[in-house]
Amino acid sequence: MPDVKPLQGGGAPVLERLVVVGLGLIGGSFAKGLREKGLFREVVGVDRNVESCRLAVELGVVDRCEEDLATACRGADVIQLAVPILALEKVLAQLATFDLGHAVLTDVGSAKGNVLRAAREAFGGVPVRFVPGHPIAGSERSGVTAADGRLFRRHKVILTPPDGVDSEALLLIERLWRALGADVEQMDVEHHDQVLAATSHLPHMLAYTLVDSLAKRHENLEIFRYAAGGFRDFTRIAGSDPLMWHDIFLANRDAVLQVLDDFRDDLDALRAAVVAGDGHHLLGVFTRARVAREHFSKILARRAYVDAMHSNNDLIFIAQPGGSVNGRIRVPGDKSISHRSIMLGSLAEGTTEVQGFLEGEDALATIQAFRDMGVVIEGPQDGRVTVHGVGLHGLQAPPGPIYLGNSGTSMRLLAGLLAAQPFDTTLSGDASLTKRPMNRVANPLREMGAVIETAAEGRPPLTIRGGQKLIGMRYAMPMASAQVKSCLLLAGLYAEGQTSVIEPAPTRDHTERMLRGFGYPVNVDGNTSAVTPGHTLTATQIEVPADISSAAFFLVAASIAEGSDLVLEHVGINPTRTGIIDILKLMGADITLENQKEVGGEPVADLRVRSAKLKGIEIPEALVPLAIDEFPVLFIAAACAEGRTVLRGAEELRVKESDRIQVMADGLQTLGVKVEPTPDGIIIDGGPMGGGEVWAHGDHRIAMSFSVASLRATAPIRIHDCANVATSFPNFLGLAAQTGIRVSEEGQA
């Protein structure tokens, strides 16, 4: 291996010589970028085109060019092969006859199976210092004159190291690409070729074919004259190098044919729908496609083969101290009801109309999950969603794992629905969700006959095996949890016999209410809820009330900020959710309920809250399950109250999106509040609150709670890791500003 010396202060290596064979767009950009970085003492180019060589030197792409490949490679540290993919076979055959010394070989071809086959044939096996690579970057321009040292910045580069590759060689190539600003990933060769056939090769083939087909028509002048911007966007890639793509399609023949056959089947189905006037099929294709680009981009941004979306994992809120809270606002729709409206609407007979739907990422993940299982869903648009139900037995196997982002509600409830489906399903999520326990639903479902596999310690992903016969049971929950109760009741829709769930304490009853709203009988007797199979869900209309969990931040804000008078409109006041109101009133809050009514089986009211002097209390354990999601902001109320507040029986808070007890305790202590976390709760002594740096640990409720704390702080509060606020409250900052809470994204104030 070459002697790899780090740059001053660390970073990419400094080496003697880089040789780039093929000075087109990709090879030229690789050479130019590394030359500009000064990572090699000499960059040498090789290209059959004499003019390209002349221009490469003139434009500063390389230091010099060599006509003879053997001369260029003598003493090289890294040899980058950037020739057309079929020409690569000849170059590898030549290289196999040279003494390459310690040189590391790499390439930029997009069909890695073909590259490795060529390497085996040339060298009698893949050299241990050969690191195949594929940058996902390009331009409408081609040739050495298009070379751009910044071409790969914020683009994916996929390395496909073969078995037995030299680890130092692999590390070296990774460092070179990262020095150019690329996001480097690794894939096995077969997976790479299948993925690229679908995401790159097929779109290019379709673009070439469409333009060629239209150009051959006698009315082609009119077609191209009146083509809108969408046509130009779609066919832009047909301006790529024809010779290069000719080589790629032949080199990746098997994978291209497979994805082309799949696409042809979909195209035939679309044609048949048009012939038959099947608008439902067309609507399904178009609604799924409309949201798929954004949804899958979010999923894949941290994986391999798409451009990373703009993201800021440490989105910082700056909350300025002081202020009061006034006005009238309506917070977003209830998340729990939004989730369930999609789930039950999908399993209903007929079309369900939903208004007031929460367009946060958690609820959108539930929509996408059911789209993946063949349900046609229109929207959401301005809170309106139309769900074309498929019936209790109409779901279809999803094309792959169902990704649920950060939504624990989606995962736990879906586990119950999917336990008796005839197909296998895998439920996955983001890094935060992957840490959350799922045995609390998996174990009772297993008792009913479900086959569920989890990662270590019962954590996601969950793999649910289809075709299982479920038997209803009587289950006494060891811990109050609306998600566990709902999961088992939904599984009970498919189980043989009655399924009944006994709660140790009351929890939210949205599932029971909504099942009845869809015409499915639910027996509720005290703390026991039960369902039996054999009934159907009938489509209905749902109006989602404003989410009391979102309203909680403003209830506390107006309570603690002197001179506040705020009205929160049309808030759901389901008695299993009003723990936040009951606890605040016990602390002395001034909250009144106005304009009370019932909408779609759910009680709603306008909540008027005025500032008040709060006092510390011992929170009744009976109220804990009724306010489990609201405790982070209640801890802020306790910190602003006179005296001591004690919470017990809330161990559930330690397994939410974060350990909410410890994270809130850490933040409050930073602000100067006297706090003592306990295994199942917290003790908070109210008093003055300063400013400082706190961490939300990706937990949206923590981030919003410390935003509210600023109203009583004496200095700014800087809140780290706030990006997940969008999961539950998309317009939090806007409503906060409207009411008088001075919090904004850092740099946006």
C-alpha positions in Angstrom: 0.0 0.0 0.0 1.1 3.6 -0.6 2.4 5.6 2.4 -0.7 7.5 3.4 0.2 10.7 5.2 -2.6 12.8 6.7 -3.1 16.4 5.8 -2.3 19.1 8.4 -4.9 18.8 11.1 -6.1 15.4 9.7 -8.3 14.6 6.7 -7.7 13.1 3.3 -4.3 11.5 2.4 -1.4 13.2 0.5 0.0 10.8 -2.2 2.5 10.9 -5.0 0.5 10.2 -8.2 -3.1 9.8 -9.4 -3.7 8.4 -12.9 -7.1 9.0 -14.4 -7.8 6.9 -17.5 -10.6 8.6 -19.5 -10.9 12.3 -19.3 -14.7 12.8 -19.8 -17.0 14.5 -17.4 -16.7 12.0 -14.5 -13.0 11.2 -14.9 -12.1 14.8 -15.6 -14.1 16.1 -12.6 -12.5 13.5 -10.3 -9.0 14.5 -11.5 -9.7 18.2 -11.3 -11.2 18.1 -7.9 -8.4 16.1 -6.3 -5.8 18.3 -8.1 -7.5 21.4 -6.7 -7.4 19.8 -3.2 -3.7 19.2 -3.5 -4.1 15.6 -2.4 -1.6 14.2 -5.0 1.7 15.7 -5.9 0.9 14.8 -9.6 -2.3 14.1 -11.5 -1.7 12.3 -14.8 -4.4 11.8 -17.5 -4.7 9.2 -20.2 -7.2 9.5 -23.0 -7.2 8.2 -26.7 -8.4 11.6 -27.8 -5.4 13.9 -28.3 -7.5 17.0 -28.2 -9.0 16.0 -24.8 -5.5 15.5 -23.4 -4.5 19.0 -24.6 -7.6 20.6 -23.2 -7.2 18.7 -19.9 -3.8 20.2 -19.3 -4.8 23.7 -20.6 -7.9 23.7 -18.3 -6.0 22.5 -15.2 -7.8 19.2 -15.0 -4.5 17.3 -14.9 -0.8 18.2 -14.6 0.2 16.3 -17.7 -1.1 13.5 -20.0 0.6 10.3 -21.3 -0.3 8.6 -24.5 1.1 5.3 -23.2 -0.9 3.6 -20.4 2.0 1.6 -19.1 4.2 4.7 -18.8 1.4 6.6 -17.0 0.7 3.9 -14.5 4.4 3.3 -13.5 4.7 4.3 -9.9 1.0 5.3 -9.5 -0.6 5.3 -6.1 -4.2 5.4 -7.4 -5.5 4.5 -10.9 -9.0 5.7 -11.6 -10.7 4.0 -14.6 -13.3 6.3 -16.2 -13.6 4.9 -19.7 -16.9 3.7 -21.2 -18.0 0.5 -19.5 -17.3 -1.9 -22.4 -14.0 -0.3 -23.2 -13.1 -1.0 -19.6 -12.6 -4.7 -20.4 -9.7 -3.8 -22.8 -8.1 -1.4 -20.3 -8.2 -4.0 -17.5 -6.7 -6.6 -19.9 -3.8 -4.1 -20.5 -3.3 -3.4 -16.8 -3.1 -7.1 -16.0 0.1 -7.2 -18.0 1.8 -4.4 -16.0 3.6 -4.4 -12.7 1.3 -2.1 -10.9 3.3 -2.2 -7.6 1.3 -0.8 -4.7 -1.3 1.0 -6.9 -5.0 0.9 -5.8 -7.4 0.4 -8.8 -10.9 1.9 -8.8 -13.5 2.8 -11.4 -16.7 4.8 -12.0 -18.8 2.3 -14.0 -22.5 1.9 -13.4 -22.8 -1.8 -14.0 -20.6 -3.4 -11.3 -21.3 -7.0 -12.1 -19.9 -6.5 -15.6 -16.8 -4.7 -14.2 -16.0 -7.5 -11.7 -16.4 -10.1 -14.4 -14.0 -8.2 -16.6 -11.5 -7.9 -13.8 -11.7 -11.7 -13.1 -11.1 -12.5 -16.7 -8.2 -10.1 -17.0 -6.4 -10.8 -13.8 -7.5 -14.4 -13.2 -9.4 -13.1 -10.1 -10.3 -9.7 -8.7 -7.2 -7.9 -7.4 -7.3 -7.3 -3.7 -6.5 -3.6 -4.3 -9.4 -3.1 -6.7 -12.2 -1.0 -5.2 -15.1 -0.6 -7.7 -17.1 2.6 -7.3 -20.0 4.5 -8.9 -20.6 8.2 -8.4 -24.3 9.2 -8.8 -23.7 12.5 -10.5 -23.8 13.9 -14.0 -24.5 16.9 -16.2 -26.2 17.6 -19.5 -22.7 18.6 -20.7 -20.1 16.0 -21.4 -16.3 15.8 -22.2 -13.3 17.2 -20.5 -14.5 20.8 -21.0 -17.4 20.0 -18.6 -15.0 18.8 -15.8 -16.0 20.3 -12.5 -14.1 19.7 -9.3 -17.3 20.3 -7.3 -19.5 17.9 -9.4 -19.7 15.2 -6.6 -20.4 17.6 -3.7 -23.5 16.3 -1.8 -23.9 13.4 -4.3 -23.9 9.8 -3.5 -20.9 7.6 -4.4 -21.5 3.8 -4.1 -18.6 1.6 -3.5 -19.1 -2.2 -4.1 -16.0 -3.8 -2.5 -15.7 -7.5 -3.4 -14.9 -10.1 -0.8 -11.3 -10.0 0.3 -10.7 -6.4 -0.7 -7.7 -4.8 1.0 -9.2 -2.7 3.9 -6.6 0.1 3.5 -7.3 0.3 -0.2 -11.0 0.6 0.6 -10.4 3.3 3.2 -8.2 5.3 0.8 -10.8 5.4 -1.9 -13.5 6.3 0.6 -11.3 9.2 1.8 -10.7 10.5 -1.7 -14.4 10.6 -2.5 -15.2 12.3 0.8 -12.5 14.9 0.1 -14.6 15.8 -3.0 -17.7 16.3 -0.8 -19.4 13.1 -1.7 -21.6 11.0 0.6 -20.0 7.5 0.3 -22.0 4.3 0.8 -21.4 0.7 0.3 -23.5 -2.0 -1.4 -23.1 -5.5 -2.7 -22.7 -5.7 -6.4 -26.0 -7.5 -7.3 -28.0 -5.1 -5.2 -26.3 -2.1 -6.8 -27.0 -3.3 -10.3 -30.7 -4.0 -9.5 -31.1 -0.6 -7.9 -29.4 1.3 -10.6 -31.4 -0.5 -13.3 -34.5 0.8 -11.7 -33.5 4.3 -10.6 -31.2 5.3 -13.5 -31.0 2.9 -16.4 -34.8 2.5 -16.9 -35.5 6.2 -16.8 -32.8 6.9 -19.4 -34.2 4.1 -21.6 -37.7 5.6 -21.3 -36.6 9.1 -22.1 -34.6 8.0 -25.1 -37.5 5.9 -26.4 -40.2 8.6 -25.8 -38.2 11.3 -27.6 -37.4 8.9 -30.5 -41.0 7.8 -30.8 -42.3 11.3 -30.9 -39.6 12.5 -33.3 -40.6 9.8 -35.8 -44.1 11.1 -36.1 -45.1 13.4 -39.0 -46.5 16.0 -36.6 -43.3 16.1 -34.6 -42.8 19.8 -35.1 -46.1 20.6 -33.3 -45.3 18.1 -30.6 -42.1 19.7 -29.7 -43.2 23.2 -30.3 -46.1 22.9 -27.8 -44.4 20.6 -25.3 -44.6 22.1 -21.7 -41.9 22.2 -19.2 -42.8 18.8 -17.8 -41.9 17.2 -21.1 -38.5 18.9 -21.1 -37.9 17.9 -17.5 -38.8 14.3 -18.1 -36.7 14.0 -21.4 -33.7 16.0 -20.2 -31.7 12.9 -19.7 -32.2 11.9 -23.3 -29.4 14.4 -23.9 -26.9 12.2 -22.3 -24.0 10.5 -24.1 -25.6 7.8 -26.4 -22.4 5.7 -26.6 -22.1 5.6 -22.8 -25.7 4.5 -22.4 -25.5 1.9 -25.2 -22.6 0.4 -23.2 -24.5 0.5 -19.9 -27.6 -1.1 -21.2 -25.6 -4.0 -22.6 -23.4 -4.3 -19.6 -26.2 -4.4 -17.1 -28.5 -6.4 -19.4 -30.1 -8.9 -17.0 -31.0 -6.3 -14.4 -32.3 -3.9 -17.0 -34.5 -6.6 -18.6 -36.0 -7.5 -15.2 -36.9 -3.9 -14.3 -38.1 -3.3 -17.9 -40.4 -6.3 -17.7 -41.8 -5.1 -14.4 -42.5 -1.7 -15.9 -44.1 -3.2 -19.0 -46.5 -5.1 -16.7 -47.4 -1.9 -14.9 -47.8 -0.1 -18.3 -50.1 -2.9 -19.6 -52.2 -2.6 -16.4 -52.5 1.2 -16.9 -53.5 0.7 -20.6 -56.1 -1.8 -19.6 -57.5 0.7 -17.0 -57.8 3.4 -19.6 -59.6 0.9 -22.0 -62.0 -0.2 -19.3 -62.6 3.3 -18.0 -61.3 2.1 -14.6 -60.8 5.5 -12.9 -60.2 3.8 -9.5 -57.0 2.2 -10.9 -55.8 5.4 -12.5 -56.5 7.4 -9.3 -54.5 4.8 -7.3 -51.5 5.1 -9.6 -51.6 8.8 -9.7 -52.1 9.4 -6.0 -49.4 7.0 -5.0 -47.0 8.5 -7.5 -47.7 12.1 -6.5 -46.5 11.5 -2.9 -43.9 8.8 -3.6 -41.1 11.0 -4.7 -41.0 13.1 -1.5 -41.8 10.1 0.8 -39.1 7.8 -0.6 -36.6 10.6 -0.8 -37.0 11.1 2.9 -36.5 7.3 3.5 -33.5 7.0 1.2 -31.7 10.2 2.0 -29.6 8.4 4.5 -29.1 5.2 2.5 -27.4 5.0 -0.9 -28.5 5.9 -4.3 -30.4 9.2 -4.3 -29.3 12.8 -3.7 -29.5 13.6 0.0 -32.3 15.9 0.7 -31.6 19.2 2.5 -31.6 18.2 6.2 -30.3 19.5 9.4 -30.0 16.9 12.0 -29.2 19.5 14.6 -31.9 22.1 13.8 -31.6 24.6 16.6 -34.4 26.7 18.1 -33.6 30.0 19.8 -36.2 31.0 22.3 -36.0 34.6 23.6 -37.0 35.3 27.2 -40.2 36.9 28.4 -43.5 37.9 26.7 -47.2 37.1 27.1 -49.5 34.9 25.1 -52.8 36.3 23.6 -55.2 35.8 20.7 -57.3 33.0 19.2 -55.7 30.0 17.4 -56.5 26.5 16.2 -53.8 24.0 16.7 -53.4 21.1 14.2 -55.7 18.1 14.1 -55.5 15.3 16.7 -52.8 12.9 15.8 -54.3 9.9 17.4 -57.6 10.4 15.6 -55.8 11.2 12.3 -53.9 7.9 12.5 -57.1 5.9 13.2 -59.2 7.6 10.5 -56.8 6.3 7.9 -56.5 2.8 9.3 -60.3 2.2 9.8 -61.2 4.1 6.6 -58.9 1.8 4.6 -60.5 -1.3 6.1 -64.1 0.1 5.6 -66.5 -0.7 2.8 -66.9 2.5 0.7 -65.3 6.0 0.7 -64.4 7.8 3.9 -64.0 11.6 3.9 -61.7 13.1 6.6 -61.5 16.8 7.4 -59.0 18.4 9.8 -56.4 15.7 9.2 -53.0 16.4 10.8 -50.5 16.7 8.0 -47.5 15.9 10.2 -44.9 13.3 9.3 -46.2 10.6 11.7 -49.7 10.7 10.3 -48.4 10.9 6.7 -46.4 7.7 7.4 -49.7 5.9 8.2 -51.1 7.1 4.9 -48.1 5.9 3.0 -48.3 2.5 4.7 -51.8 1.9 3.5 -51.0 3.2 0.0 -48.2 0.6 0.0 -50.9 -2.0 0.8 -53.0 -1.1 -2.2 -55.4 1.5 -0.7 -56.3 4.5 -2.9 -56.0 7.6 -0.7 -56.5 11.2 -2.1 -54.8 14.0 -0.3 -54.1 15.3 2.2 -54.8 18.8 0.9 -55.7 21.5 3.4 -56.5 18.8 6.0 -58.9 16.9 3.6 -58.3 13.2 2.9 -60.4 10.8 0.9 -59.9 7.1 1.7 -61.3 4.5 -0.8 -61.7 1.6 1.6 -60.9 -2.0 0.5 -62.7 -3.8 3.3 -61.3 -5.8 6.2 -59.8 -8.4 3.9 -58.8 -6.2 0.9 -55.2 -5.2 1.9 -52.4 -6.4 -0.5 -48.9 -7.3 0.3 -46.6 -4.2 0.2 -43.8 -4.2 -2.3 -41.2 -4.1 0.5 -40.7 -3.1 4.2 -43.2 -0.4 5.4 -41.2 2.6 6.7 -43.0 4.4 9.5 -40.4 7.2 10.3 -40.7 8.2 14.0 -44.3 7.0 14.5 -44.6 4.5 17.4 -48.4 4.8 17.1 -48.3 3.6 13.5 -46.1 0.7 14.3 -47.9 -0.6 17.3 -51.4 -0.3 15.8 -50.4 -1.7 12.5 -48.8 -4.7 14.2 -52.3 -5.7 15.4 -54.0 -5.1 12.0 -51.3 -7.1 10.1 -51.0 -10.0 12.5 -53.8 -11.9 10.7 -53.2 -10.8 7.1 -52.3 -13.5 4.5 -49.0 -11.8 3.6 -45.7 -11.2 5.4 -44.9 -7.6 6.4 -41.8 -5.9 7.9 -42.3 -2.6 9.8 -39.3 -0.4 10.1 -38.6 3.2 11.2 -36.0 5.8 11.8 -33.2 5.7 14.4 -35.4 6.9 17.2 -38.2 4.5 16.6 -35.7 1.6 16.3 -34.8 2.2 19.9 -38.4 1.9 21.2 -39.8 -1.3 22.8 -42.3 -3.3 20.8 -42.7 -6.5 22.9 -45.5 -4.8 24.8 -47.6 -5.5 21.6 -45.6 -8.4 20.1 -46.0 -10.6 23.2 -49.8 -10.5 23.6 -50.2 -10.8 19.8 -48.1 -14.0 20.0 -50.4 -15.3 22.7 -53.2 -14.8 20.1 -51.3 -16.9 17.6 -49.3 -14.2 15.7 -45.8 -14.9 14.5 -43.7 -11.8 15.0 -39.9 -11.4 14.9 -38.1 -8.4 16.4 -34.6 -7.2 16.7 -32.7 -7.5 20.0 -34.7 -6.7 23.2 -38.0 -6.6 21.2 -37.1 -3.5 19.2 -37.9 -2.7 15.5 -37.9 -3.8 12.8 -40.9 -6.1 13.3 -41.4 -8.9 10.8 -45.0 -10.2 10.9 -45.6 -13.5 9.3 -48.8 -13.8 7.3 -51.3 -16.6 7.2 -51.7 -17.1 10.9 -55.0 -17.9 12.7 -55.6 -15.7 15.6 -57.6 -16.8 18.7 -59.3 -14.1 20.7 -58.3 -13.8 24.4 -58.9 -11.9 27.6 -55.8 -9.8 28.2 -55.1 -7.8 31.4 -52.6 -5.1 30.5 -49.7 -4.8 33.0 -49.4 -1.1 32.2 -51.9 1.4 31.0 -51.3 2.0 27.2 -53.9 3.1 24.6 -51.5 1.9 21.9 -51.4 -1.7 23.3 -55.2 -1.7 23.8 -55.9 -0.4 20.3 -53.4 -2.9 18.8 -55.2 -5.9 20.4 -58.7 -4.6 19.6 -57.7 -4.2 15.9 -56.2 -7.8 15.9 -59.5 -8.9 17.5 -61.4 -7.9 14.3 -59.7 -10.9 12.7 -59.5 -13.3 15.6 -61.7 -16.3 16.4 -63.9 -15.6 19.4 -64.0 -12.5 21.6 -61.0 -10.3 22.3 -61.2 -8.3 25.5 -58.6 -5.9 27.0 -58.6 -5.0 30.6 -57.0 -1.7 31.6 -55.3 -1.0 34.9 -56.3 2.6 34.5 -58.3 4.5 31.9 -56.5 5.4 28.6 -57.7 7.3 25.5 -60.6 5.6 23.9 -60.4 6.9 20.3 -60.3 3.4 18.8 -63.5 2.3 20.5 -65.3 5.5 19.6 -64.1 5.4 16.0 -64.9 1.7 15.5 -68.5 2.5 16.6 -68.5 5.4 14.2 -67.7 3.0 11.4 -70.6 0.8 12.5 -68.5 -1.9 14.2 -69.8 -2.9 17.6 -67.5 -2.5 20.7 -68.5 -3.6 24.1 -67.2 -1.4 26.9 -67.9 -2.4 30.5 -66.0 -0.4 33.0 -62.3 -0.9 32.4 -62.8 -3.7 29.8 -63.2 -3.2 26.1 -64.1 -6.1 23.8 -64.7 -6.9 20.1 -65.8 -10.0 18.2 -65.2 -10.8 14.5 -67.8 -11.1 11.8 -68.8 -7.5 11.4 -67.9 -4.9 8.8 -66.7 -1.4 8.8 -68.8 1.1 6.8 -67.4 4.3 5.4 -68.2 7.5 7.1 -67.3 11.2 7.5 -64.8 12.2 10.1 -64.0 15.7 11.4 -60.7 15.6 13.3 -60.8 18.0 16.3 -57.7 20.0 17.3 -55.2 17.9 19.2 -55.2 18.5 22.9 -51.6 17.3 23.1 -50.6 20.2 20.8 -52.9 22.6 22.6 -51.1 21.6 25.9 -48.0 23.8 25.0 -50.2 26.8 24.7 -52.3 26.0 27.8 -49.1 26.0 29.8 -47.7 29.0 28.0 -50.7 31.2 28.7 -50.8 29.9 32.3 -47.2 30.9 33.1 -46.8 34.1 31.2 -48.1 37.2 33.0 -50.8 39.1 31.2 -51.9 36.2 28.9 -55.4 35.5 27.6 -55.6 32.9 24.9 -58.5 31.0 23.2 -57.7 27.6 21.6 -60.5 26.7 19.2 -62.3 23.4 18.6 -60.0 21.3 20.8 -60.9 17.6 21.4 -61.8 17.2 25.1 -62.3 13.4 25.1 -62.4 12.6 28.8 -59.6 10.0 28.4 -57.4 12.9 27.1 -58.1 15.8 29.5 -55.5 14.9 32.1 -53.5 18.0 31.1 -56.5 20.2 31.9 -57.3 18.5 35.2 -53.6 18.7 36.4 -53.2 22.3 35.4 -56.5 23.2 37.2 -55.2 21.4 40.4 -52.1 23.6 40.1 -54.4 26.7 40.0 -54.6 27.3 36.3 -57.5 29.5 35.0 -59.0 27.4 32.2 -62.6 27.5 31.0 -64.4 25.4 28.4 -66.6 27.3 26.0 -68.9 26.3 23.1 -68.9 22.6 24.0 -70.4 20.2 21.5 -69.9 16.7 20.0 -68.5 16.2 16.5 -68.3 12.7 15.0 -68.6 11.0 18.4 -65.8 13.2 19.9 -66.5 16.0 22.4 -64.9 19.4 21.5 -64.7 22.8 23.0 -62.9 26.1 22.8 -60.5 26.4 25.7 -59.9 29.8 27.2 -56.8 30.1 29.4 -55.6 33.1 31.4 -52.3 33.6 33.3 -52.4 32.4 36.9 -50.1 31.8 39.8 -49.5 28.0 39.8 -48.7 26.0 42.8 -46.8 22.7 43.1 -48.9 19.5 43.7 -48.6 15.8 44.0 -50.0 14.7 40.7 -52.7 12.0 41.2 -51.6 8.7 39.7 -55.1 8.2 38.3 -54.4 11.2 36.0 -51.0 10.0 34.7 -52.3 7.8 31.8 -54.6 10.7 30.8 -51.7 13.1 30.3 -48.9 10.8 29.4 -47.9 12.7 26.3 -48.2 16.1 27.9 -45.8 15.7 30.8 -42.8 17.4 29.2 -44.6 20.7 29.1 -46.3 20.0 32.5 -42.7 19.8 33.9 -42.3 23.4 32.6 -45.5 24.4 34.5 -44.1 22.7 37.6 -40.8 24.6 37.3 -42.7 27.9 37.2 -45.0 27.0 40.1 -44.6 27.9 43.7 -43.5 24.9 45.8 -42.8 21.3 44.9 -44.4 19.1 42.3 -44.1 15.3 42.5 -44.9 12.8 39.8 -45.0 9.1 40.4 -46.2 6.1 38.3 -45.0 7.5 35.0 -42.2 5.0 34.1 -43.8 4.9 30.6 -42.1 8.3 30.0 -38.7 6.6 30.0 -39.5 4.7 26.7 -41.0 7.4 24.6 -39.2 9.1 21.7 -36.6 9.8 24.4 -36.3 9.1 28.1 -38.5 12.1 28.8 -37.9 12.1 32.5 -34.1 12.3 32.2 -33.9 14.6 29.2 -36.3 17.1 30.8 -34.5 16.8 34.1 -31.1 17.5 32.4 -32.6 20.6 30.6 -34.3 22.0 33.6 -31.1 21.7 35.7 -29.2 23.5 33.0 -31.8 26.4 33.4 -31.2 26.4 37.1 -34.3 24.5 38.3 -34.0 22.1 41.2 -35.0 18.7 39.8 -34.7 15.1 41.0 -35.5 12.4 38.5 -36.9 9.1 40.0 -37.3 5.7 38.4 -41.0 6.3 37.7 -41.3 10.1 37.9 -39.7 13.4 38.9 -39.6 15.9 41.8 -39.5 19.6 40.7 -39.1 22.6 43.0 -40.4 25.7 41.3 -38.3 28.8 41.2 -36.4 31.3 38.9 -35.4 30.0 35.5 -32.4 31.1 33.5 -31.2 30.5 30.0 -28.7 28.2 28.4 -28.2 25.3 26.0 -30.5 22.3 26.2 -30.9 19.2 24.0 -34.2 17.8 22.8 -32.6 14.5 21.6 -34.8 14.4 18.6 -37.9 14.5 20.7 -40.5 17.0 19.4 -42.3 17.4 22.7 -39.1 18.2 24.5 -38.2 20.9 21.9 -41.6 22.6 22.1 -41.6 22.4 25.9 -38.4 24.3 26.3 -39.6 26.8 23.8 -42.5 27.5 26.2 -40.1 27.7 29.1 -38.6 30.9 27.6 -41.7 32.9 28.6 -40.4 32.7 32.2 -36.6 32.5 31.5 -34.2 35.4 32.2 -32.0 34.7 29.2 -32.3 33.0 25.8 -32.7 29.2 25.6 -30.9 27.5 22.8 -32.6 24.2 22.0 -30.7 21.6 20.0 -32.0 18.8 17.7 -35.5 20.2 17.0 -36.1 18.8 13.5 -38.7 16.3 14.6 -41.1 19.0 15.7 -42.6 18.5 12.2 -43.7 15.0 13.2 -46.5 16.2 15.4 -46.9 20.0 15.0 -45.9 21.2 11.5 -46.7 24.9 12.2 -45.6 25.2 15.8 -43.2 28.1 15.2 -45.8 30.1 13.2 -48.5 29.7 15.9 -46.0 30.5 18.6 -45.0 33.7 16.9 -48.7 34.6 16.4 -49.5 34.3 20.1 -46.4 35.9 21.4 -43.8 33.2 22.1 -40.6 34.4 20.7 -39.0 31.2 19.3 -37.5 30.7 15.9 -35.0 28.6 14.0 -31.4 29.7 14.5 -30.5 32.1 11.8 -34.1 32.7 10.8 -35.1 35.2 13.5 
